[in-house]
Amino acid sequence: MAPVSAVLTDIEGTTSSIAFVKETLFPFAREALEGFLADHGQEPEVAACLTEARRLAKPGEDAAAALRRWMAEDAKVTPLKTLQGLIWRQGYLDGRIEGHLWPDVAPCLRAWARAGIGLHVYSSGSVAAQKLIFGHSAAGDLASLFTGFFDTTTGGKREAASYGAIARNLHLPPESILFLSDVAEELDAAATAGFQTCQLVREADGTQPCDRHRQAVDFPGVAGLFGLPLPRAAAA
């Protein structure tokens, strides 16, 4: 294996529990949607989401109805993901939401950043939502550890071309980038693009192991498999 110079990580099921996303973030956005649109619908960023939602909606479906349907379907649609991020931002800022991270994640991220490993995120959640979950996490503000954030505007997470685009954006050879995810199809796409891959198999999330990729139960396990630094306490 080539030495790892950068780590690209998924969020849901990888750094954070699926339950946090499904049971905290999604319901929060769903319940706040109508009031948020009423209060902020004329603001340029929100108005742009509504315009794009109308373009993608079914015939006869207005933007709000399309957004509610996509929420119910957990659709990876960019205007929905952007709008969810805007709604969550308010919840994080006023303290109603705190970003969940598995306890093993923050110490490893800090150790890797200290060692000069580039840290990046690729999630179906918007870049704004990614920065919020790490910036207002239970382990403190970790957003500054990351230098690259990628979402569905880069392309689908199950498409090899998306990972090629990320490698070009980072100006790194694909084989020097390690992609972490719990989803086998995302790892397949990254491997096709030449990335190193590791599946996070979180027991609490019920992840189904995939023998096409190396597996770890936590971030120290990833470090052991790929020669990355361990946190000082874990290394002692």
Backbone as numpy.savetxt, mean C-alpha at the origin, in Angstrom:
# Nx Ny Nz CAx CAy CAz Cx Cy Cz
21.46 -14.66 -5.74 20.62 -13.46 -5.74 21.49 -12.21 -5.74
21.04 -11.20 -6.46 21.71 -9.91 -6.43 21.47 -9.25 -5.08
22.41 -8.44 -4.59 22.16 -7.71 -3.35 20.93 -6.81 -3.48
20.15 -6.73 -2.43 18.95 -5.91 -2.43 19.34 -4.46 -2.12
19.05 -3.56 -3.04 19.32 -2.14 -2.80 18.06 -1.35 -2.51
16.88 -1.95 -2.76 15.63 -1.26 -2.49 14.55 -2.28 -2.16
13.65 -1.90 -1.27 12.49 -2.71 -0.91 11.24 -1.96 -1.32
10.38 -2.66 -2.04 9.07 -2.13 -2.44 8.03 -2.96 -1.71
7.19 -2.32 -0.90 6.26 -3.09 -0.08 4.81 -2.73 -0.34
3.99 -3.76 -0.34 2.55 -3.62 -0.27 2.18 -3.20 1.16
0.92 -2.82 1.38 0.47 -2.45 2.72 -0.48 -3.50 3.29
-1.69 -3.58 2.75 -2.72 -4.46 3.30 -2.29 -5.91 3.25
-2.22 -6.56 4.41 -1.80 -7.95 4.49 -0.30 -8.13 4.54
0.46 -7.04 4.42 1.92 -7.11 4.41 2.52 -6.33 5.57
2.32 -5.02 5.58 2.76 -4.22 6.74 1.63 -4.04 7.74
0.40 -4.13 7.27 -0.78 -3.82 8.09 -1.81 -4.92 7.94
-2.64 -5.08 8.96 -3.61 -6.17 8.92 -4.73 -5.88 7.94
-5.22 -6.94 7.32 -6.38 -6.81 6.44 -7.58 -6.30 7.25
-7.68 -6.74 8.50 -8.81 -6.32 9.33 -8.84 -4.82 9.53
-7.67 -4.18 9.67 -7.64 -2.72 9.84 -8.23 -2.03 8.64
-7.87 -2.49 7.46 -8.38 -1.88 6.24 -9.87 -2.15 6.08
-10.26 -3.42 6.28 -11.65 -3.82 6.04 -12.60 -3.31 7.11
-12.14 -3.30 8.37 -13.03 -3.04 9.49 -12.92 -1.62 10.05
-11.86 -0.91 9.69 -11.69 0.47 10.19 -11.72 1.48 9.04
-10.78 1.35 8.10 -10.67 2.36 7.05 -11.87 2.38 6.11
-12.25 1.21 5.58 -13.35 1.19 4.61 -14.67 1.67 5.22
-15.06 1.19 6.41 -16.31 1.69 7.00 -16.26 3.19 7.30
-15.11 3.68 7.73 -14.97 5.11 8.02 -15.26 5.93 6.77
-14.66 5.53 5.63 -14.88 6.26 4.39 -16.32 6.13 3.91
-16.89 4.95 4.05 -18.27 4.72 3.60 -19.26 5.59 4.38
-19.08 5.65 5.68 -20.01 6.42 6.51 -19.84 7.93 6.33
-18.64 8.36 5.98 -18.36 9.79 5.84 -18.60 10.32 4.43
-18.85 9.43 3.46 -18.86 9.84 2.06 -19.83 10.99 1.77
-21.10 10.83 2.12 -22.10 11.83 1.75 -21.78 13.20 2.34
-21.46 13.22 3.63 -21.15 14.49 4.27 -19.89 15.12 3.70
-18.89 14.28 3.37 -17.64 14.80 2.81 -17.88 15.44 1.45
-18.68 14.77 0.61 -18.97 15.34 -0.71 -19.76 16.64 -0.59
-20.68 16.69 0.36 -21.45 17.91 0.56 -20.57 19.06 1.01
-19.61 18.78 1.88 -18.77 19.83 2.44 -17.61 20.22 1.54
-17.11 19.26 0.73 -15.87 19.50 -0.01 -15.99 19.29 -1.52
-17.19 19.05 -2.01 -17.36 18.71 -3.42 -16.90 19.76 -4.40
-16.82 21.02 -3.96 -16.38 22.09 -4.86 -14.88 22.31 -4.85
-14.18 21.63 -3.94 -12.73 21.78 -3.91 -12.11 21.06 -5.11
-11.06 21.65 -5.71 -10.54 21.11 -6.97 -10.20 19.63 -6.95
-9.55 19.15 -5.89 -9.13 17.74 -5.86 -10.34 16.82 -5.79
-11.35 17.20 -4.98 -12.56 16.39 -4.87 -13.37 16.47 -6.15
-13.48 17.67 -6.71 -14.22 17.85 -7.96 -13.62 17.02 -9.09
-12.29 16.92 -9.12 -11.63 16.10 -10.15 -11.99 14.63 -9.98
-12.07 14.15 -8.73 -12.48 12.77 -8.48 -13.90 12.53 -8.97
-14.79 13.49 -8.71 -16.18 13.34 -9.12 -16.31 13.34 -10.64
-15.53 14.17 -11.30 -15.56 14.20 -12.77 -15.12 12.86 -13.34
-14.05 12.30 -12.79 -13.56 11.01 -13.27 -14.54 9.89 -12.92
-15.18 9.99 -11.75 -16.17 8.98 -11.36 -17.36 8.99 -12.32
-17.79 10.18 -12.71 -18.91 10.27 -13.68 -18.51 9.66 -15.01
-17.25 9.85 -15.41 -16.79 9.30 -16.69 -16.79 7.77 -16.67
-16.47 7.19 -15.52 -16.35 5.74 -15.41 -17.64 5.06 -14.96
-18.63 5.84 -14.55 -19.88 5.28 -14.01 -20.67 4.56 -15.10
-21.58 3.71 -14.66 -22.50 3.07 -15.59 -23.47 4.10 -16.15
-24.05 3.85 -17.32 -25.05 4.79 -17.88 -26.17 5.05 -16.87
-26.47 6.32 -16.67 -27.54 6.71 -15.75 -27.15 6.73 -14.30
-25.91 6.41 -13.97 -25.44 6.36 -12.59 -24.68 7.65 -12.29
-25.06 8.34 -11.21 -24.32 9.55 -10.87 -23.04 9.20 -10.12
-22.19 10.21 -9.88 -20.87 9.96 -9.31 -20.96 9.34 -7.92
-21.85 9.86 -7.08 -21.96 9.34 -5.71 -22.41 7.88 -5.72
-23.35 7.55 -6.59 -23.82 6.16 -6.67 -22.71 5.24 -7.15
-21.93 5.71 -8.12 -20.80 4.91 -8.60 -19.79 4.68 -7.49
-19.51 5.72 -6.72 -18.54 5.59 -5.63 -19.03 4.60 -4.57
-20.32 4.66 -4.24 -20.86 3.71 -3.27 -20.79 2.28 -3.80
-21.07 2.11 -5.09 -21.01 0.76 -5.68 -19.57 0.24 -5.66
-18.62 1.09 -6.03 -17.22 0.66 -6.01 -16.76 0.31 -4.61
-17.24 1.07 -3.62 -16.90 0.73 -2.24 -17.41 -0.65 -1.88
-18.65 -0.94 -2.25 -19.23 -2.25 -1.96 -18.48 -3.37 -2.66
-17.97 -3.09 -3.85 -17.25 -4.08 -4.64 -15.76 -4.16 -4.30
-15.28 -3.22 -3.45 -13.84 -3.09 -3.18 -13.08 -2.96 -4.50
-13.61 -2.13 -5.38 -13.02 -1.93 -6.70 -11.75 -1.08 -6.60
-10.75 -1.43 -7.40 -9.49 -0.68 -7.41 -9.58 0.41 -8.48
-10.45 1.38 -8.23 -10.73 2.45 -9.19 -10.08 3.73 -8.67
-9.29 4.37 -9.49 -8.47 5.49 -9.03 -9.27 6.62 -8.38
-10.38 7.11 -8.96 -11.09 8.20 -8.27 -11.61 7.80 -6.90
-12.04 6.55 -6.73 -12.48 6.09 -5.42 -11.31 6.07 -4.46
-10.18 5.50 -4.87 -9.03 5.40 -3.99 -8.53 6.78 -3.58
-8.54 7.72 -4.51 -8.12 9.09 -4.19 -9.07 9.71 -3.19
-10.36 9.56 -3.41 -11.36 10.13 -2.52 -11.30 9.50 -1.13
-11.14 8.19 -1.06 -10.98 7.54 0.24 -9.80 8.14 1.00
-8.70 8.37 0.29 -7.53 8.95 0.93 -7.82 10.33 1.50
-8.59 11.11 0.78 -8.95 12.45 1.26 -9.83 12.38 2.50
-10.75 11.43 2.52 -11.62 11.26 3.69 -10.81 10.77 4.89
-9.92 9.79 4.66 -9.10 9.27 5.76 -8.18 10.34 6.32
-7.70 11.24 5.46 -6.80 12.29 5.93 -7.42 13.05 7.08
-8.69 13.40 6.95 -9.35 14.13 8.01 -9.42 13.30 9.29
-9.69 12.01 9.14 -9.74 11.14 10.31 -8.41 10.99 11.00
-7.33 10.89 10.23 -6.00 10.81 10.83 -5.64 12.11 11.53
-5.92 13.23 10.87 -5.52 14.52 11.43 -6.24 14.84 12.72
-7.51 14.43 12.84 -8.23 14.75 14.07 -8.18 13.61 15.10
-7.36 12.58 14.81 -7.11 11.53 15.79 -8.14 10.42 15.85
-9.11 10.43 14.94 -10.10 9.36 14.96 -9.54 8.06 14.38
-8.46 8.13 13.60 -7.83 6.96 13.01 -6.34 6.97 13.36
-5.81 5.80 13.69 -4.37 5.59 13.85 -3.97 4.42 12.98
-2.93 4.59 12.18 -2.54 3.56 11.23 -1.99 2.31 11.91
-2.54 1.16 11.55 -2.06 -0.10 12.11 -0.82 -0.58 11.35
0.17 -1.04 12.10 1.32 -1.76 11.55 1.56 -2.97 12.43
1.93 -4.10 11.81 2.36 -5.24 12.62 3.59 -4.82 13.42
3.74 -5.28 14.68 4.83 -4.81 15.54 6.23 -5.05 14.97
6.38 -6.03 14.09 7.71 -6.32 13.54 8.13 -5.38 12.42
7.19 -4.58 11.93 7.45 -3.80 10.71 8.34 -2.59 10.97
7.95 -1.71 11.89 8.67 -0.46 12.08 10.15 -0.66 12.44
10.50 -1.57 13.36 11.93 -1.75 13.67 12.75 -2.16 12.44
12.18 -3.02 11.60 12.93 -3.42 10.40 13.03 -2.29 9.40
11.95 -1.56 9.20 12.01 -0.42 8.28 13.08 0.57 8.70
13.16 0.84 9.99 14.16 1.79 10.48 15.57 1.24 10.28
15.75 -0.06 10.53 17.07 -0.67 10.36 17.48 -0.66 8.89
16.54 -0.95 8.01 16.86 -0.96 6.58 17.18 0.45 6.09
16.43 1.43 6.55 16.70 2.81 6.14 18.07 3.27 6.64
18.42 2.92 7.88 19.74 3.29 8.40 20.86 2.68 7.57
20.61 1.50 7.02 21.63 0.80 6.22 21.68 1.30 4.78
20.85 2.25 4.43 20.87 2.81 3.08 20.03 2.05 2.07
19.18 1.13 2.55 18.26 0.43 1.65 17.11 1.38 1.32
16.85 1.59 0.05 15.75 2.46 -0.35 14.42 1.81 -0.04
13.52 2.57 0.55 12.21 2.04 0.92 11.12 2.72 0.10
10.22 1.90 -0.45 9.17 2.39 -1.34 7.89 1.60 -1.10
6.77 2.20 -1.45 5.46 1.59 -1.26 4.76 1.46 -2.60
4.08 0.33 -2.80 3.19 0.17 -3.96 1.91 -0.46 -3.45
0.84 0.32 -3.47 -0.44 -0.12 -2.93 -1.56 0.35 -3.83
-2.68 -0.37 -3.79 -3.86 0.08 -4.53 -4.48 1.30 -3.88
-4.20 1.54 -2.61 -4.61 2.79 -1.97 -3.81 3.95 -2.55
-4.40 5.12 -2.57 -3.74 6.29 -3.17 -2.44 6.63 -2.44
-1.58 7.36 -3.13 -0.33 7.82 -2.51 -0.63 8.60 -1.24
-1.66 9.45 -1.30 -2.03 10.23 -0.11 -2.39 9.31 1.04
-3.15 8.24 0.77 -3.54 7.30 1.83 -2.33 6.55 2.36
-1.39 6.21 1.49 -0.17 5.52 1.92 0.61 6.39 2.90
0.77 7.66 2.57 1.53 8.56 3.44 0.84 8.74 4.79
-0.48 8.70 4.78 -1.23 8.85 6.03 -1.04 7.66 6.95
-1.14 6.46 6.41 -1.05 5.27 7.27 0.33 5.15 7.90
1.37 5.54 7.17 2.71 5.50 7.73 3.03 6.76 8.54
2.45 7.87 8.15 2.71 9.12 8.87 1.99 9.23 10.19
0.88 8.49 10.34 0.10 8.52 11.58 -0.04 7.09 12.11
1.06 6.36 12.13 1.00 4.95 12.52 1.10 4.79 14.03
0.73 3.61 14.50 0.84 3.29 15.92 2.30 3.32 16.38
3.24 3.22 15.43 4.67 3.25 15.75 5.28 4.63 15.53
4.45 5.63 15.31 4.95 6.97 15.07 4.96 7.33 13.59
5.59 8.45 13.28 5.65 8.94 11.90 6.79 8.24 11.16
6.42 7.32 10.27 7.42 6.58 9.49 7.47 7.02 8.04
6.63 7.98 7.66 6.52 8.34 6.24 7.86 8.83 5.68
8.65 9.48 6.51 9.91 10.04 6.01 10.94 8.95 5.69
10.69 7.70 6.12 11.61 6.62 5.78 11.51 6.24 4.31
10.38 6.56 3.68 10.12 6.15 2.30 10.45 7.27 1.33
11.01 6.87 0.19 11.34 7.87 -0.83 10.52 7.71 -2.10
9.73 6.64 -2.20 8.89 6.44 -3.38 7.55 5.86 -2.99
6.49 6.43 -3.53 5.13 5.95 -3.30 4.46 5.74 -4.65
3.85 4.58 -4.85 3.23 4.24 -6.12 1.84 3.67 -5.87
0.88 4.07 -6.73 -0.49 3.57 -6.60 -1.01 3.14 -7.96
-2.33 3.06 -8.10 -2.89 2.54 -9.35 -2.69 3.47 -10.55
-2.24 4.69 -10.32 -1.91 5.54 -11.47 -0.68 5.01 -12.21
0.12 4.18 -11.53 1.26 3.53 -12.19 0.81 2.35 -13.03
-0.30 1.73 -12.65 -0.81 0.55 -13.34 -1.28 -0.48 -12.33
-1.91 -1.54 -12.82 -2.42 -2.59 -11.96 -1.32 -3.37 -11.27
-1.58 -3.80 -10.05 -0.56 -4.50 -9.28 -0.33 -5.93 -9.75
-1.20 -6.43 -10.61 -1.01 -7.78 -11.15 -0.50 -7.74 -12.59
0.05 -6.59 -12.98 0.58 -6.40 -14.33 2.09 -6.18 -14.26
2.84 -7.00 -14.99 4.30 -6.90 -14.95 4.79 -5.53 -15.39
4.08 -4.90 -16.33 4.50 -3.60 -16.84 4.56 -2.55 -15.73
3.69 -2.69 -14.72 3.69 -1.72 -13.63 5.02 -1.76 -12.87
5.54 -2.94 -12.65 6.79 -3.08 -11.92 7.98 -2.61 -12.76
7.89 -2.83 -14.05 8.91 -2.28 -14.93 8.94 -0.77 -14.87
7.76 -0.15 -14.82 7.68 1.30 -14.73 8.25 1.80 -13.41
8.00 1.07 -12.34 8.54 1.47 -11.04 10.06 1.38 -11.05
10.62 0.31 -11.59 12.08 0.18 -11.65 12.69 1.32 -12.44
12.06 1.68 -13.55 12.58 2.81 -14.33 12.48 4.11 -13.55
11.39 4.30 -12.84 11.22 5.50 -12.03 12.29 5.60 -10.95
12.65 4.45 -10.36 13.66 4.44 -9.31 15.09 4.41 -9.86
15.24 4.25 -11.18 16.56 4.18 -11.83 17.39 3.04 -11.24
16.73 1.89 -11.04 17.40 0.73 -10.48 17.14 -0.48 -11.37
18.10 -1.40 -11.45 17.82 -2.65 -12.16 16.78 -3.44 -11.38
15.82 -4.06 -12.07 14.75 -4.78 -11.36 15.26 -5.82 -10.38
16.35 -6.51 -10.73 16.83 -7.59 -9.87 17.38 -7.09 -8.54
17.59 -5.78 -8.40 18.07 -5.23 -7.13 16.93 -4.80 -6.22
15.69 -4.95 -6.67 14.52 -4.51 -5.91 13.79 -5.74 -5.37
13.48 -5.71 -4.09 12.72 -6.79 -3.44 11.30 -6.31 -3.22
10.33 -7.05 -3.77 8.92 -6.71 -3.59 8.30 -7.62 -2.55
7.61 -7.01 -1.57 6.95 -7.74 -0.49 5.44 -7.60 -0.63
4.74 -8.73 -0.62 3.29 -8.72 -0.71 2.76 -10.03 -0.15
1.49 -10.03 0.20 0.83 -11.28 0.60 0.12 -11.94 -0.56
0.01 -11.25 -1.70 -0.82 -11.71 -2.83 0.07 -12.36 -3.89
-0.18 -13.64 -4.16 0.67 -14.39 -5.09 0.69 -13.78 -6.49
-0.46 -13.32 -6.97 -0.53 -12.79 -8.34 0.27 -11.49 -8.49
0.33 -10.70 -7.42 1.16 -9.50 -7.47 2.64 -9.89 -7.51
3.01 -10.87 -6.71 4.39 -11.35 -6.71 4.76 -11.96 -8.05
3.82 -12.67 -8.67 4.07 -13.23 -10.01 4.42 -12.12 -11.00
3.63 -11.03 -10.96 3.86 -9.93 -11.89 5.21 -9.28 -11.65
5.56 -9.08 -10.37 6.85 -8.48 -10.05 8.00 -9.38 -10.49
7.85 -10.70 -10.27 8.91 -11.63 -10.68 9.07 -11.63 -12.19
7.97 -11.54 -12.92 8.04 -11.48 -14.39 8.84 -10.26 -14.84
8.72 -9.17 -14.08 9.47 -7.94 -14.40 10.91 -8.01 -13.93
11.31 -9.09 -13.28 12.70 -9.27 -12.85 12.97 -8.96 -11.40
11.95 -8.62 -10.61 12.14 -8.29 -9.20 12.41 -9.56 -8.39
13.10 -9.42 -7.29 13.10 -10.44 -6.26 11.78 -10.31 -5.49
11.29 -11.41 -4.97 9.98 -11.39 -4.33 9.97 -12.20 -3.04
9.10 -11.79 -2.12 8.87 -12.55 -0.91 7.41 -12.38 -0.49
6.77 -13.49 -0.20 5.39 -13.47 0.26 5.35 -13.40 1.78
4.63 -12.40 2.32 4.38 -12.33 3.75 3.17 -13.20 4.06
3.38 -14.20 4.87 2.31 -15.14 5.23 1.92 -14.85 6.67
0.98 -13.93 6.83 0.54 -13.51 8.16 -0.59 -14.44 8.61
-0.34 -15.19 9.66 -1.33 -16.16 10.13 -2.65 -15.48 10.47
-2.59 -14.31 11.10 -3.81 -13.62 11.52 -4.66 -13.18 10.34
-4.03 -13.02 9.18 -4.76 -12.62 7.98 -5.22 -13.80 7.14
-4.82 -15.00 7.53 -5.22 -16.18 6.78 -4.60 -16.26 5.39
-3.40 -15.73 5.23 -2.73 -15.73 3.93 -2.50 -17.16 3.44
-2.79 -17.40 2.17 -2.55 -18.72 1.57 -1.14 -18.76 0.98
-0.26 -19.60 1.50 1.11 -19.64 0.99 1.16 -20.05 -0.48
2.13 -19.49 -1.17 2.34 -19.80 -2.59 3.77 -20.28 -2.77
3.94 -21.49 -3.27 5.27 -22.06 -3.37 6.07 -21.52 -4.55
5.51 -20.59 -5.31 6.25 -19.97 -6.41 7.22 -18.89 -5.91
7.08 -18.50 -4.64 7.88 -17.41 -4.10 8.39 -17.78 -2.71
9.51 -17.18 -2.33 10.02 -17.36 -0.98 9.01 -16.74 -0.01
8.97 -17.28 1.21 7.95 -16.88 2.19 8.59 -16.52 3.52
7.94 -15.55 4.20 8.34 -15.18 5.55 7.09 -14.85 6.35
7.15 -15.11 7.65 5.99 -14.81 8.48 6.02 -13.38 9.01
7.18 -12.71 8.90 7.28 -11.34 9.39 8.49 -10.68 8.73
8.72 -9.40 9.06 9.82 -8.67 8.42 11.20 -9.16 8.87
11.41 -9.56 10.13 12.71 -10.17 10.44 12.97 -11.43 9.61
11.91 -12.17 9.32 12.07 -13.33 8.44 12.51 -12.93 7.05
11.97 -11.83 6.55 12.40 -11.30 5.25 13.89 -10.96 5.31
14.28 -10.26 6.37 15.67 -9.85 6.52 16.60 -11.06 6.48
16.22 -12.12 7.18 17.05 -13.32 7.20 17.19 -13.97 5.85
16.11 -13.98 5.07 16.14 -14.62 3.76 16.97 -13.86 2.74
16.97 -12.52 2.85 17.57 -11.70 1.79 18.78 -10.90 2.25
19.33 -11.24 3.40 20.56 -10.59 3.86 20.39 -9.13 4.21
19.22 -8.75 4.70 18.97 -7.37 5.11 19.29 -7.21 6.59
19.58 -6.00 7.04 19.92 -5.81 8.47 18.72 -6.11 9.36
18.98 -6.64 10.53 17.97 -6.82 11.55 18.01 -5.64 12.51
16.89 -5.33 13.16 16.93 -4.31 14.22 17.96 -4.69 15.27
18.52 -3.70 15.96 19.62 -3.96 16.89 19.24 -4.97 17.96
18.04 -4.83 18.52 17.62 -5.76 19.59 17.50 -7.18 19.07
16.94 -7.31 17.84 16.77 -8.64 17.27 18.10 -9.27 16.88
19.06 -8.41 16.50 20.36 -8.92 16.06 21.25 -9.30 17.26
20.93 -8.76 18.43 21.78 -9.00 19.61 21.71 -10.46 20.08
